[in-house]
Each structure stands twice: as structure tokens, then as C-alpha cells.
Amino acid sequence: MLDFSNASFTPETIGIMKTALDTAVASLPAPVSSAHVRSIAETILRTAKEGERDPAVLERMALMELQISPRD
């Protein structure tokens, strides 16, 4: 996982990120691999760290990045 040790988020932002993660993972066909969940989470963390707070945008960014990333 990427290093997010310097990231700091408010409880509200954490809730937004959780919503985005849950929605993104739920949209994938089963079974969902842990590598896909990790990739989605990293994208959401990175995008939120850059200032994005819209859960739909966080979800969309994570799913788009998952589509273009190399397959395991």
C-alpha cells in the first residue's frame, strides 16, 4: 500500500471515503479480490488527500483507475 502516514482526515471525510469505497466495491462483480479493494482504497485516499470530497467523484476515480491499471 502507498504511504499515507502524513494524511489526516476529519471524521466527516472518513465517512465520505467509506461511502465511496463501499459503493465502488459493491459495483464490482463477485468475487472481489483484495488487490482490487486495495487499489480502490488507495485511489480514494490519494484523491481525498488532494481535496476531493464528493463520494461519487471518489468512487468514479477509483473505478476508472482500476479499469486502466494492469491486471494481476
PDB file of N, H, CA, C and O in Angstrom:
ATOM      1  N   MET A   1       0.850  -1.178   0.000  1.00  0.00           N
ATOM      2  CA  MET A   1       0.000   0.000   0.000  1.00  0.00           C
ATOM      3  C   MET A   1       0.892   1.237   0.000  1.00  0.00           C
ATOM      4  O   MET A   1       1.984   1.242   0.568  1.00  0.00           O
ATOM      5  N   LEU A   2       0.402   2.263  -0.642  1.00  0.00           N
ATOM      6  H   LEU A   2      -0.485   2.259  -1.103  1.00  0.00           H
ATOM      7  CA  LEU A   2       1.133   3.517  -0.672  1.00  0.00           C
ATOM      8  C   LEU A   2       1.214   4.110   0.728  1.00  0.00           C
ATOM      9  O   LEU A   2       0.424   3.759   1.604  1.00  0.00           O
ATOM     10  N   ASP A   3       2.161   5.000   0.934  1.00  0.00           N
ATOM     11  H   ASP A   3       2.803   5.286   0.222  1.00  0.00           H
ATOM     12  CA  ASP A   3       2.361   5.605   2.250  1.00  0.00           C
ATOM     13  C   ASP A   3       1.435   6.802   2.435  1.00  0.00           C
ATOM     14  O   ASP A   3       1.593   7.829   1.774  1.00  0.00           O
ATOM     15  N   PHE A   4       0.473   6.662   3.334  1.00  0.00           N
ATOM     16  H   PHE A   4       0.345   5.828   3.871  1.00  0.00           H
ATOM     17  CA  PHE A   4      -0.439   7.747   3.660  1.00  0.00           C
ATOM     18  C   PHE A   4      -0.261   8.167   5.114  1.00  0.00           C
ATOM     19  O   PHE A   4      -1.193   8.681   5.731  1.00  0.00           O
ATOM     20  N   SER A   5       0.938   7.948   5.666  1.00  0.00           N
ATOM     21  H   SER A   5       1.696   7.530   5.165  1.00  0.00           H
ATOM     22  CA  SER A   5       1.164   8.226   7.083  1.00  0.00           C
ATOM     23  C   SER A   5       1.027   9.710   7.421  1.00  0.00           C
ATOM     24  O   SER A   5       0.747  10.050   8.570  1.00  0.00           O
ATOM     25  N   ASN A   6       1.216  10.582   6.463  1.00  0.00           N
ATOM     26  H   ASN A   6       1.444  10.305   5.530  1.00  0.00           H
ATOM     27  CA  ASN A   6       1.094  12.019   6.715  1.00  0.00           C
ATOM     28  C   ASN A   6      -0.297  12.555   6.406  1.00  0.00           C
ATOM     29  O   ASN A   6      -0.545  13.752   6.550  1.00  0.00           O
ATOM     30  N   ALA A   7      -1.200  11.686   5.985  1.00  0.00           N
ATOM     31  H   ALA A   7      -0.998  10.714   5.868  1.00  0.00           H
ATOM     32  CA  ALA A   7      -2.559  12.114   5.658  1.00  0.00           C
ATOM     33  C   ALA A   7      -3.375  12.257   6.938  1.00  0.00           C
ATOM     34  O   ALA A   7      -3.225  11.478   7.879  1.00  0.00           O
ATOM     35  N   SER A   8      -4.233  13.260   6.954  1.00  0.00           N
ATOM     36  H   SER A   8      -4.354  13.893   6.189  1.00  0.00           H
ATOM     37  CA  SER A   8      -5.113  13.495   8.092  1.00  0.00           C
ATOM     38  C   SER A   8      -6.482  13.875   7.550  1.00  0.00           C
ATOM     39  O   SER A   8      -6.607  14.763   6.706  1.00  0.00           O
ATOM     40  N   PHE A   9      -7.509  13.186   8.048  1.00  0.00           N
ATOM     41  H   PHE A   9      -7.408  12.464   8.733  1.00  0.00           H
ATOM     42  CA  PHE A   9      -8.859  13.410   7.558  1.00  0.00           C
ATOM     43  C   PHE A   9      -9.816  13.623   8.721  1.00  0.00           C
ATOM     44  O   PHE A   9      -9.655  13.023   9.784  1.00  0.00           O
ATOM     45  N   THR A  10     -10.812  14.480   8.515  1.00  0.00           N
ATOM     46  H   THR A  10     -10.943  14.967   7.652  1.00  0.00           H
ATOM     47  CA  THR A  10     -11.839  14.699   9.526  1.00  0.00           C
ATOM     48  C   THR A  10     -12.756  13.478   9.557  1.00  0.00           C
ATOM     49  O   THR A  10     -12.789  12.707   8.598  1.00  0.00           O
ATOM     50  N   PRO A  11     -13.494  13.298  10.642  1.00  0.00           N
ATOM     51  CA  PRO A  11     -14.458  12.188  10.685  1.00  0.00           C
ATOM     52  C   PRO A  11     -15.469  12.247   9.541  1.00  0.00           C
ATOM     53  O   PRO A  11     -15.872  11.209   9.015  1.00  0.00           O
ATOM     54  N   GLU A  12     -15.877  13.444   9.157  1.00  0.00           N
ATOM     55  H   GLU A  12     -15.550  14.287   9.584  1.00  0.00           H
ATOM     56  CA  GLU A  12     -16.817  13.589   8.039  1.00  0.00           C
ATOM     57  C   GLU A  12     -16.195  13.069   6.739  1.00  0.00           C
ATOM     58  O   GLU A  12     -16.849  12.364   5.971  1.00  0.00           O
ATOM     59  N   THR A  13     -14.934  13.421   6.500  1.00  0.00           N
ATOM     60  H   THR A  13     -14.403  13.994   7.124  1.00  0.00           H
ATOM     61  CA  THR A  13     -14.248  12.971   5.291  1.00  0.00           C
ATOM     62  C   THR A  13     -14.063  11.462   5.303  1.00  0.00           C
ATOM     63  O   THR A  13     -14.198  10.814   4.264  1.00  0.00           O
ATOM     64  N   ILE A  14     -13.759  10.901   6.451  1.00  0.00           N
ATOM     65  H   ILE A  14     -13.650  11.427   7.294  1.00  0.00           H
ATOM     66  CA  ILE A  14     -13.613   9.448   6.565  1.00  0.00           C
ATOM     67  C   ILE A  14     -14.932   8.771   6.210  1.00  0.00           C
ATOM     68  O   ILE A  14     -14.938   7.745   5.530  1.00  0.00           O
ATOM     69  N   GLY A  15     -16.044   9.333   6.662  1.00  0.00           N
ATOM     70  H   GLY A  15     -16.040  10.166   7.214  1.00  0.00           H
ATOM     71  CA  GLY A  15     -17.356   8.796   6.310  1.00  0.00           C
ATOM     72  C   GLY A  15     -17.614   8.851   4.819  1.00  0.00           C
ATOM     73  O   GLY A  15     -18.159   7.911   4.241  1.00  0.00           O
ATOM     74  N   ILE A  16     -17.222   9.957   4.194  1.00  0.00           N
ATOM     75  H   ILE A  16     -16.780  10.721   4.664  1.00  0.00           H
ATOM     76  CA  ILE A  16     -17.375  10.117   2.746  1.00  0.00           C
ATOM     77  C   ILE A  16     -16.531   9.077   2.008  1.00  0.00           C
ATOM     78  O   ILE A  16     -16.995   8.462   1.048  1.00  0.00           O
ATOM     79  N   MET A  17     -15.298   8.885   2.458  1.00  0.00           N
ATOM     80  H   MET A  17     -14.921   9.385   3.238  1.00  0.00           H
ATOM     81  CA  MET A  17     -14.413   7.903   1.821  1.00  0.00           C
ATOM     82  C   MET A  17     -14.962   6.490   1.995  1.00  0.00           C
ATOM     83  O   MET A  17     -14.879   5.681   1.071  1.00  0.00           O
ATOM     84  N   LYS A  18     -15.522   6.182   3.162  1.00  0.00           N
ATOM     85  H   LYS A  18     -15.590   6.840   3.912  1.00  0.00           H
ATOM     86  CA  LYS A  18     -16.098   4.859   3.402  1.00  0.00           C
ATOM     87  C   LYS A  18     -17.278   4.621   2.476  1.00  0.00           C
ATOM     88  O   LYS A  18     -17.422   3.534   1.916  1.00  0.00           O
ATOM     89  N   THR A  19     -18.118   5.626   2.312  1.00  0.00           N
ATOM     90  H   THR A  19     -18.001   6.509   2.767  1.00  0.00           H
ATOM     91  CA  THR A  19     -19.253   5.513   1.395  1.00  0.00           C
ATOM     92  C   THR A  19     -18.764   5.232  -0.024  1.00  0.00           C
ATOM     93  O   THR A  19     -19.296   4.356  -0.706  1.00  0.00           O
ATOM     94  N   ALA A  20     -17.760   5.969  -0.463  1.00  0.00           N
ATOM     95  H   ALA A  20     -17.328   6.680   0.091  1.00  0.00           H
ATOM     96  CA  ALA A  20     -17.209   5.783  -1.812  1.00  0.00           C
ATOM     97  C   ALA A  20     -16.619   4.386  -1.970  1.00  0.00           C
ATOM     98  O   ALA A  20     -16.830   3.735  -2.993  1.00  0.00           O
ATOM     99  N   LEU A  21     -15.889   3.929  -0.972  1.00  0.00           N
ATOM    100  H   LEU A  21     -15.717   4.458  -0.141  1.00  0.00           H
ATOM    101  CA  LEU A  21     -15.284   2.596  -1.022  1.00  0.00           C
ATOM    102  C   LEU A  21     -16.363   1.519  -1.077  1.00  0.00           C
ATOM    103  O   LEU A  21     -16.307   0.625  -1.922  1.00  0.00           O
ATOM    104  N   ASP A  22     -17.335   1.602  -0.189  1.00  0.00           N
ATOM    105  H   ASP A  22     -17.380   2.328   0.497  1.00  0.00           H
ATOM    106  CA  ASP A  22     -18.404   0.599  -0.142  1.00  0.00           C
ATOM    107  C   ASP A  22     -19.170   0.535  -1.458  1.00  0.00           C
ATOM    108  O   ASP A  22     -19.471  -0.550  -1.956  1.00  0.00           O
ATOM    109  N   THR A  23     -19.482   1.692  -2.016  1.00  0.00           N
ATOM    110  H   THR A  23     -19.238   2.573  -1.611  1.00  0.00           H
ATOM    111  CA  THR A  23     -20.239   1.747  -3.266  1.00  0.00           C
ATOM    112  C   THR A  23     -19.419   1.205  -4.431  1.00  0.00           C
ATOM    113  O   THR A  23     -19.932   0.466  -5.271  1.00  0.00           O
ATOM    114  N   ALA A  24     -18.147   1.576  -4.476  1.00  0.00           N
ATOM    115  H   ALA A  24     -17.730   2.177  -3.794  1.00  0.00           H
ATOM    116  CA  ALA A  24     -17.283   1.097  -5.557  1.00  0.00           C
ATOM    117  C   ALA A  24     -17.119  -0.416  -5.502  1.00  0.00           C
ATOM    118  O   ALA A  24     -17.239  -1.088  -6.527  1.00  0.00           O
ATOM    119  N   VAL A  25     -16.850  -0.954  -4.330  1.00  0.00           N
ATOM    120  H   VAL A  25     -16.752  -0.408  -3.498  1.00  0.00           H
ATOM    121  CA  VAL A  25     -16.663  -2.400  -4.186  1.00  0.00           C
ATOM    122  C   VAL A  25     -17.963  -3.139  -4.515  1.00  0.00           C
ATOM    123  O   VAL A  25     -17.932  -4.189  -5.156  1.00  0.00           O
ATOM    124  N   ALA A  26     -19.088  -2.602  -4.085  1.00  0.00           N
ATOM    125  H   ALA A  26     -19.113  -1.749  -3.564  1.00  0.00           H
ATOM    126  CA  ALA A  26     -20.383  -3.242  -4.353  1.00  0.00           C
ATOM    127  C   ALA A  26     -20.713  -3.278  -5.840  1.00  0.00           C
ATOM    128  O   ALA A  26     -21.490  -4.124  -6.283  1.00  0.00           O
ATOM    129  N   SER A  27     -20.134  -2.373  -6.609  1.00  0.00           N
ATOM    130  H   SER A  27     -19.503  -1.685  -6.249  1.00  0.00           H
ATOM    131  CA  SER A  27     -20.427  -2.330  -8.041  1.00  0.00           C
ATOM    132  C   SER A  27     -19.618  -3.351  -8.840  1.00  0.00           C
ATOM    133  O   SER A  27     -19.902  -3.578 -10.017  1.00  0.00           O
ATOM    134  N   LEU A  28     -18.616  -3.968  -8.215  1.00  0.00           N
ATOM    135  H   LEU A  28     -18.386  -3.783  -7.259  1.00  0.00           H
ATOM    136  CA  LEU A  28     -17.783  -4.947  -8.915  1.00  0.00           C
ATOM    137  C   LEU A  28     -18.438  -6.322  -8.892  1.00  0.00           C
ATOM    138  O   LEU A  28     -19.145  -6.655  -7.941  1.00  0.00           O
ATOM    139  N   PRO A  29     -18.209  -7.124  -9.930  1.00  0.00           N
ATOM    140  CA  PRO A  29     -18.742  -8.481  -9.922  1.00  0.00           C
ATOM    141  C   PRO A  29     -17.993  -9.350  -8.904  1.00  0.00           C
ATOM    142  O   PRO A  29     -16.785  -9.210  -8.716  1.00  0.00           O
ATOM    143  N   ALA A  30     -18.725 -10.233  -8.265  1.00  0.00           N
ATOM    144  H   ALA A  30     -19.707 -10.347  -8.417  1.00  0.00           H
ATOM    145  CA  ALA A  30     -18.129 -11.148  -7.283  1.00  0.00           C
ATOM    146  C   ALA A  30     -17.377 -12.248  -8.023  1.00  0.00           C
ATOM    147  O   ALA A  30     -17.768 -12.612  -9.132  1.00  0.00           O
ATOM    148  N   PRO A  31     -16.340 -12.770  -7.457  1.00  0.00           N
ATOM    149  CA  PRO A  31     -15.720 -12.368  -6.207  1.00  0.00           C
ATOM    150  C   PRO A  31     -14.789 -11.176  -6.423  1.00  0.00           C
ATOM    151  O   PRO A  31     -14.150 -11.059  -7.468  1.00  0.00           O
ATOM    152  N   VAL A  32     -14.720 -10.307  -5.438  1.00  0.00           N
ATOM    153  H   VAL A  32     -15.239 -10.402  -4.589  1.00  0.00           H
ATOM    154  CA  VAL A  32     -13.863  -9.121  -5.500  1.00  0.00           C
ATOM    155  C   VAL A  32     -12.552  -9.457  -4.800  1.00  0.00           C
ATOM    156  O   VAL A  32     -12.546  -9.873  -3.641  1.00  0.00           O
ATOM    157  N   SER A  33     -11.459  -9.276  -5.500  1.00  0.00           N
ATOM    158  H   SER A  33     -11.464  -8.938  -6.441  1.00  0.00           H
ATOM    159  CA  SER A  33     -10.151  -9.617  -4.921  1.00  0.00           C
ATOM    160  C   SER A  33      -9.692  -8.534  -3.956  1.00  0.00           C
ATOM    161  O   SER A  33     -10.082  -7.372  -4.064  1.00  0.00           O
ATOM    162  N   SER A  34      -8.862  -8.940  -3.020  1.00  0.00           N
ATOM    163  H   SER A  34      -8.544  -9.884  -2.932  1.00  0.00           H
ATOM    164  CA  SER A  34      -8.314  -7.979  -2.065  1.00  0.00           C
ATOM    165  C   SER A  34      -7.426  -6.953  -2.776  1.00  0.00           C
ATOM    166  O   SER A  34      -7.308  -5.815  -2.323  1.00  0.00           O
ATOM    167  N   ALA A  35      -6.809  -7.350  -3.877  1.00  0.00           N
ATOM    168  H   ALA A  35      -6.905  -8.275  -4.245  1.00  0.00           H
ATOM    169  CA  ALA A  35      -5.985  -6.407  -4.646  1.00  0.00           C
ATOM    170  C   ALA A  35      -6.852  -5.301  -5.235  1.00  0.00           C
ATOM    171  O   ALA A  35      -6.433  -4.144  -5.284  1.00  0.00           O
ATOM    172  N   HIS A  36      -8.051  -5.647  -5.681  1.00  0.00           N
ATOM    173  H   HIS A  36      -8.391  -6.587  -5.641  1.00  0.00           H
ATOM    174  CA  HIS A  36      -8.951  -4.626  -6.218  1.00  0.00           C
ATOM    175  C   HIS A  36      -9.423  -3.689  -5.110  1.00  0.00           C
ATOM    176  O   HIS A  36      -9.482  -2.475  -5.307  1.00  0.00           O
ATOM    177  N   VAL A  37      -9.754  -4.237  -3.962  1.00  0.00           N
ATOM    178  H   VAL A  37      -9.706  -5.223  -3.801  1.00  0.00           H
ATOM    179  CA  VAL A  37     -10.185  -3.401  -2.832  1.00  0.00           C
ATOM    180  C   VAL A  37      -9.050  -2.464  -2.428  1.00  0.00           C
ATOM    181  O   VAL A  37      -9.283  -1.283  -2.168  1.00  0.00           O
ATOM    182  N   ARG A  38      -7.829  -2.980  -2.375  1.00  0.00           N
ATOM    183  H   ARG A  38      -7.640  -3.938  -2.586  1.00  0.00           H
ATOM    184  CA  ARG A  38      -6.669  -2.160  -2.009  1.00  0.00           C
ATOM    185  C   ARG A  38      -6.455  -1.039  -3.024  1.00  0.00           C
ATOM    186  O   ARG A  38      -6.190   0.101  -2.644  1.00  0.00           O
ATOM    187  N   SER A  39      -6.569  -1.358  -4.306  1.00  0.00           N
ATOM    188  H   SER A  39      -6.784  -2.284  -4.615  1.00  0.00           H
ATOM    189  CA  SER A  39      -6.403  -0.351  -5.353  1.00  0.00           C
ATOM    190  C   SER A  39      -7.455   0.748  -5.242  1.00  0.00           C
ATOM    191  O   SER A  39      -7.137   1.933  -5.346  1.00  0.00           O
ATOM    192  N   ILE A  40      -8.705   0.353  -5.030  1.00  0.00           N
ATOM    193  H   ILE A  40      -8.964  -0.609  -4.945  1.00  0.00           H
ATOM    194  CA  ILE A  40      -9.787   1.319  -4.866  1.00  0.00           C
ATOM    195  C   ILE A  40      -9.524   2.199  -3.654  1.00  0.00           C
ATOM    196  O   ILE A  40      -9.662   3.420  -3.728  1.00  0.00           O
ATOM    197  N   ALA A  41      -9.146   1.586  -2.539  1.00  0.00           N
ATOM    198  H   ALA A  41      -9.033   0.594  -2.479  1.00  0.00           H
ATOM    199  CA  ALA A  41      -8.885   2.340  -1.308  1.00  0.00           C
ATOM    200  C   ALA A  41      -7.747   3.337  -1.497  1.00  0.00           C
ATOM    201  O   ALA A  41      -7.840   4.480  -1.048  1.00  0.00           O
ATOM    202  N   GLU A  42      -6.674   2.909  -2.159  1.00  0.00           N
ATOM    203  H   GLU A  42      -6.599   1.981  -2.524  1.00  0.00           H
ATOM    204  CA  GLU A  42      -5.542   3.811  -2.388  1.00  0.00           C
ATOM    205  C   GLU A  42      -5.942   5.007  -3.245  1.00  0.00           C
ATOM    206  O   GLU A  42      -5.545   6.137  -2.963  1.00  0.00           O
ATOM    207  N   THR A  43      -6.720   4.761  -4.278  1.00  0.00           N
ATOM    208  H   THR A  43      -7.043   3.843  -4.507  1.00  0.00           H
ATOM    209  CA  THR A  43      -7.170   5.858  -5.138  1.00  0.00           C
ATOM    210  C   THR A  43      -8.046   6.825  -4.359  1.00  0.00           C
ATOM    211  O   THR A  43      -7.897   8.041  -4.483  1.00  0.00           O
ATOM    212  N   ILE A  44      -8.953   6.294  -3.562  1.00  0.00           N
ATOM    213  H   ILE A  44      -9.074   5.306  -3.461  1.00  0.00           H
ATOM    214  CA  ILE A  44      -9.832   7.154  -2.759  1.00  0.00           C
ATOM    215  C   ILE A  44      -9.011   7.966  -1.768  1.00  0.00           C
ATOM    216  O   ILE A  44      -9.235   9.168  -1.623  1.00  0.00           O
ATOM    217  N   LEU A  45      -8.064   7.332  -1.083  1.00  0.00           N
ATOM    218  H   LEU A  45      -7.882   6.355  -1.201  1.00  0.00           H
ATOM    219  CA  LEU A  45      -7.214   8.062  -0.138  1.00  0.00           C
ATOM    220  C   LEU A  45      -6.423   9.169  -0.840  1.00  0.00           C
ATOM    221  O   LEU A  45      -6.378  10.304  -0.367  1.00  0.00           O
ATOM    222  N   ARG A  46      -5.809   8.834  -1.956  1.00  0.00           N
ATOM    223  H   ARG A  46      -5.846   7.911  -2.341  1.00  0.00           H
ATOM    224  CA  ARG A  46      -4.997   9.820  -2.685  1.00  0.00           C
ATOM    225  C   ARG A  46      -5.859  10.976  -3.191  1.00  0.00           C
ATOM    226  O   ARG A  46      -5.466  12.139  -3.091  1.00  0.00           O
ATOM    227  N   THR A  47      -7.027  10.656  -3.730  1.00  0.00           N
ATOM    228  H   THR A  47      -7.346   9.712  -3.811  1.00  0.00           H
ATOM    229  CA  THR A  47      -7.903  11.689  -4.278  1.00  0.00           C
ATOM    230  C   THR A  47      -8.468  12.568  -3.165  1.00  0.00           C
ATOM    231  O   THR A  47      -8.583  13.782  -3.335  1.00  0.00           O
ATOM    232  N   ALA A  48      -8.819  11.970  -2.036  1.00  0.00           N
ATOM    233  H   ALA A  48      -8.726  10.984  -1.898  1.00  0.00           H
ATOM    234  CA  ALA A  48      -9.308  12.757  -0.893  1.00  0.00           C
ATOM    235  C   ALA A  48      -8.191  13.619  -0.315  1.00  0.00           C
ATOM    236  O   ALA A  48      -8.432  14.745   0.119  1.00  0.00           O
ATOM    237  N   LYS A  49      -6.981  13.093  -0.309  1.00  0.00           N
ATOM    238  H   LYS A  49      -6.785  12.178  -0.662  1.00  0.00           H
ATOM    239  CA  LYS A  49      -5.839  13.877   0.196  1.00  0.00           C
ATOM    240  C   LYS A  49      -5.601  15.109  -0.680  1.00  0.00           C
ATOM    241  O   LYS A  49      -5.103  16.132  -0.209  1.00  0.00           O
ATOM    242  N   GLU A  50      -5.965  14.996  -1.966  1.00  0.00           N
ATOM    243  H   GLU A  50      -6.369  14.165  -2.349  1.00  0.00           H
ATOM    244  CA  GLU A  50      -5.826  16.130  -2.893  1.00  0.00           C
ATOM    245  C   GLU A  50      -6.974  17.124  -2.750  1.00  0.00           C
ATOM    246  O   GLU A  50      -6.955  18.186  -3.373  1.00  0.00           O
ATOM    247  N   GLY A  51      -7.991  16.782  -1.920  1.00  0.00           N
ATOM    248  H   GLY A  51      -8.007  15.920  -1.415  1.00  0.00           H
ATOM    249  CA  GLY A  51      -9.052  17.747  -1.628  1.00  0.00           C
ATOM    250  C   GLY A  51     -10.454  17.371  -2.079  1.00  0.00           C
ATOM    251  O   GLY A  51     -11.416  18.063  -1.744  1.00  0.00           O
ATOM    252  N   GLU A  52     -10.585  16.288  -2.831  1.00  0.00           N
ATOM    253  H   GLU A  52      -9.804  15.726  -3.103  1.00  0.00           H
ATOM    254  CA  GLU A  52     -11.924  15.909  -3.313  1.00  0.00           C
ATOM    255  C   GLU A  52     -12.772  15.376  -2.155  1.00  0.00           C
ATOM    256  O   GLU A  52     -12.296  14.584  -1.341  1.00  0.00           O
ATOM    257  N   ARG A  53     -14.046  15.821  -2.089  1.00  0.00           N
ATOM    258  H   ARG A  53     -14.433  16.464  -2.750  1.00  0.00           H
ATOM    259  CA  ARG A  53     -14.939  15.395  -1.009  1.00  0.00           C
ATOM    260  C   ARG A  53     -16.274  14.849  -1.499  1.00  0.00           C
ATOM    261  O   ARG A  53     -17.126  14.491  -0.686  1.00  0.00           O
ATOM    262  N   ASP A  54     -16.472  14.778  -2.803  1.00  0.00           N
ATOM    263  H   ASP A  54     -15.780  15.068  -3.464  1.00  0.00           H
ATOM    264  CA  ASP A  54     -17.714  14.243  -3.358  1.00  0.00           C
ATOM    265  C   ASP A  54     -17.571  12.726  -3.449  1.00  0.00           C
ATOM    266  O   ASP A  54     -16.703  12.239  -4.173  1.00  0.00           O
ATOM    267  N   PRO A  55     -18.416  11.955  -2.720  1.00  0.00           N
ATOM    268  CA  PRO A  55     -18.261  10.499  -2.741  1.00  0.00           C
ATOM    269  C   PRO A  55     -18.448   9.894  -4.127  1.00  0.00           C
ATOM    270  O   PRO A  55     -17.813   8.889  -4.447  1.00  0.00           O
ATOM    271  N   ALA A  56     -19.299  10.482  -4.949  1.00  0.00           N
ATOM    272  H   ALA A  56     -19.814  11.299  -4.688  1.00  0.00           H
ATOM    273  CA  ALA A  56     -19.495   9.971  -6.306  1.00  0.00           C
ATOM    274  C   ALA A  56     -18.231  10.156  -7.146  1.00  0.00           C
ATOM    275  O   ALA A  56     -17.880   9.288  -7.947  1.00  0.00           O
ATOM    276  N   VAL A  57     -17.560  11.271  -6.965  1.00  0.00           N
ATOM    277  H   VAL A  57     -17.844  11.975  -6.315  1.00  0.00           H
ATOM    278  CA  VAL A  57     -16.317  11.523  -7.703  1.00  0.00           C
ATOM    279  C   VAL A  57     -15.227  10.581  -7.209  1.00  0.00           C
ATOM    280  O   VAL A  57     -14.483  10.020  -8.014  1.00  0.00           O
ATOM    281  N   LEU A  58     -15.123  10.400  -5.895  1.00  0.00           N
ATOM    282  H   LEU A  58     -15.728  10.855  -5.241  1.00  0.00           H
ATOM    283  CA  LEU A  58     -14.129   9.476  -5.343  1.00  0.00           C
ATOM    284  C   LEU A  58     -14.345   8.069  -5.882  1.00  0.00           C
ATOM    285  O   LEU A  58     -13.395   7.397  -6.285  1.00  0.00           O
ATOM    286  N   GLU A  59     -15.592   7.630  -5.888  1.00  0.00           N
ATOM    287  H   GLU A  59     -16.363   8.176  -5.560  1.00  0.00           H
ATOM    288  CA  GLU A  59     -15.923   6.298  -6.410  1.00  0.00           C
ATOM    289  C   GLU A  59     -15.557   6.190  -7.886  1.00  0.00           C
ATOM    290  O   GLU A  59     -14.909   5.230  -8.303  1.00  0.00           O
ATOM    291  N   ARG A  60     -15.974   7.172  -8.669  1.00  0.00           N
ATOM    292  H   ARG A  60     -16.501   7.952  -8.330  1.00  0.00           H
ATOM    293  CA  ARG A  60     -15.719   7.157 -10.107  1.00  0.00           C
ATOM    294  C   ARG A  60     -14.223   7.132 -10.408  1.00  0.00           C
ATOM    295  O   ARG A  60     -13.780   6.373 -11.271  1.00  0.00           O
ATOM    296  N   MET A  61     -13.451   7.941  -9.716  1.00  0.00           N
ATOM    297  H   MET A  61     -13.810   8.558  -9.016  1.00  0.00           H
ATOM    298  CA  MET A  61     -11.999   7.975  -9.923  1.00  0.00           C
ATOM    299  C   MET A  61     -11.384   6.609  -9.619  1.00  0.00           C
ATOM    300  O   MET A  61     -10.536   6.117 -10.365  1.00  0.00           O
ATOM    301  N   ALA A  62     -11.824   6.004  -8.512  1.00  0.00           N
ATOM    302  H   ALA A  62     -12.513   6.403  -7.906  1.00  0.00           H
ATOM    303  CA  ALA A  62     -11.275   4.706  -8.113  1.00  0.00           C
ATOM    304  C   ALA A  62     -11.602   3.626  -9.139  1.00  0.00           C
ATOM    305  O   ALA A  62     -10.744   2.813  -9.484  1.00  0.00           O
ATOM    306  N   LEU A  63     -12.834   3.619  -9.624  1.00  0.00           N
ATOM    307  H   LEU A  63     -13.530   4.279  -9.344  1.00  0.00           H
ATOM    308  CA  LEU A  63     -13.223   2.608 -10.604  1.00  0.00           C
ATOM    309  C   LEU A  63     -12.545   2.834 -11.949  1.00  0.00           C
ATOM    310  O   LEU A  63     -12.170   1.875 -12.623  1.00  0.00           O
ATOM    311  N   MET A  64     -12.387   4.092 -12.343  1.00  0.00           N
ATOM    312  H   MET A  64     -12.692   4.871 -11.795  1.00  0.00           H
ATOM    313  CA  MET A  64     -11.692   4.379 -13.604  1.00  0.00           C
ATOM    314  C   MET A  64     -10.236   3.951 -13.513  1.00  0.00           C
ATOM    315  O   MET A  64      -9.702   3.357 -14.449  1.00  0.00           O
ATOM    316  N   GLU A  65      -9.594   4.248 -12.396  1.00  0.00           N
ATOM    317  H   GLU A  65     -10.028   4.731 -11.635  1.00  0.00           H
ATOM    318  CA  GLU A  65      -8.191   3.868 -12.243  1.00  0.00           C
ATOM    319  C   GLU A  65      -8.052   2.346 -12.212  1.00  0.00           C
ATOM    320  O   GLU A  65      -7.084   1.797 -12.738  1.00  0.00           O
ATOM    321  N   LEU A  66      -9.013   1.671 -11.601  1.00  0.00           N
ATOM    322  H   LEU A  66      -9.800   2.117 -11.174  1.00  0.00           H
ATOM    323  CA  LEU A  66      -8.989   0.208 -11.562  1.00  0.00           C
ATOM    324  C   LEU A  66      -9.072  -0.359 -12.972  1.00  0.00           C
ATOM    325  O   LEU A  66      -8.417  -1.355 -13.278  1.00  0.00           O
ATOM    326  N   GLN A  67      -9.869   0.265 -13.834  1.00  0.00           N
ATOM    327  H   GLN A  67     -10.401   1.075 -13.586  1.00  0.00           H
ATOM    328  CA  GLN A  67     -10.014  -0.199 -15.218  1.00  0.00           C
ATOM    329  C   GLN A  67      -8.720  -0.075 -16.013  1.00  0.00           C
ATOM    330  O   GLN A  67      -8.417  -0.928 -16.848  1.00  0.00           O
ATOM    331  N   ILE A  68      -7.955   0.988 -15.755  1.00  0.00           N
ATOM    332  H   ILE A  68      -8.201   1.680 -15.077  1.00  0.00           H
ATOM    333  CA  ILE A  68      -6.756   1.208 -16.566  1.00  0.00           C
ATOM    334  C   ILE A  68      -5.490   0.639 -15.943  1.00  0.00           C
ATOM    335  O   ILE A  68      -4.435   0.644 -16.576  1.00  0.00           O
ATOM    336  N   SER A  69      -5.581   0.151 -14.716  1.00  0.00           N
ATOM    337  H   SER A  69      -6.439   0.147 -14.202  1.00  0.00           H
ATOM    338  CA  SER A  69      -4.393  -0.409 -14.082  1.00  0.00           C
ATOM    339  C   SER A  69      -4.107  -1.796 -14.649  1.00  0.00           C
ATOM    340  O   SER A  69      -5.020  -2.481 -15.111  1.00  0.00           O
ATOM    341  N   PRO A  70      -2.841  -2.210 -14.614  1.00  0.00           N
ATOM    342  CA  PRO A  70      -2.500  -3.544 -15.117  1.00  0.00           C
ATOM    343  C   PRO A  70      -3.220  -4.628 -14.315  1.00  0.00           C
ATOM    344  O   PRO A  70      -3.424  -4.485 -13.109  1.00  0.00           O
ATOM    345  N   ARG A  71      -3.592  -5.686 -14.976  1.00  0.00           N
ATOM    346  H   ARG A  71      -3.426  -5.802 -15.956  1.00  0.00           H
ATOM    347  CA  ARG A  71      -4.281  -6.802 -14.338  1.00  0.00           C
ATOM    348  C   ARG A  71      -3.288  -7.652 -13.554  1.00  0.00           C
ATOM    349  O   ARG A  71      -2.130  -7.800 -13.946  1.00  0.00           O
ATOM    350  N   ASP A  72      -3.764  -8.211 -12.436  1.00  0.00           N
ATOM    351  H   ASP A  72      -4.705  -8.091 -12.118  1.00  0.00           H
ATOM    352  CA  ASP A  72      -2.927  -9.105 -11.623  1.00  0.00           C
ATOM    353  C   ASP A  72      -2.722 -10.435 -12.305  1.00  0.00           C
ATOM    354  O   ASP A  72      -2.044 -11.308 -11.765  1.00  0.00           O
TER     355      ASP A  72
END
